């Protein structure tokens, strides 16, 4: 089974209040995207497709060369929406059997979580990494009035990677385009709607945060530095980056 990781690094990151997209900002001396690329390079994934914006193609080429990321097989330009960027990556992964999709702004992903996602695809065809919700969730109407309080025991916070049989994901995307549906927020949702396939949950780690605001960058730095002080568990993180 050929496994391809599609790592997304095409977002502008406007909420970071920076001219530099969040995935290329510095985190502990390296660009944020470095850590995701390193984790997938350490995993059993066969290749990486890196999706970025056109102005940052040279930056990605430099990162690949500087850090010797030999698993990066393709660097492609993303689309105007997240799902279009994923699709461009999927086109580059033409001969993949298993596809993992990961947000490049989640630098604290670990190889063990990646391996669990790959194993889940072999068993059930579609999965997403997620963690149990810690907070009570409220559903409100347009006026801001609470209409429902779902059982927290059934609530999960979705992360990435999300992993799928490549054939299933391609089929789901064709259904998405045929329906001209633009109101999708992740690939699990696309597979649920247009792949007619159930998506399983792979337990993740709370540290696998997505950097969205300046505060997230500070939190990621603290978490990364904490891991660097625990070299007795090298399988969980690449300590060469410390």
Secondary structure, 3 states (H helix, E strand, C coil): CCEEEEEEECCCCHHHCCCCCHHHCEECCEEHHHHHHHHHHHCCCCEEEEEECHHHHHHHHHHHHHCCCCCEEEEEECCCCHHHHHHHHHHHCCCCCEEEEEECCCCCCCHHHHHHHHHHHHHHCEEEEEEECCCCCCEECCCCCEEECCCHHHCEEEEEEEEEEHHHHHHHHHHHHHHCCCCCCCHHHHHHHHCCCCCEEEECCCCCCCCCCHHHHHHHHHHHHHHHCCHHHHHHCCHHHC
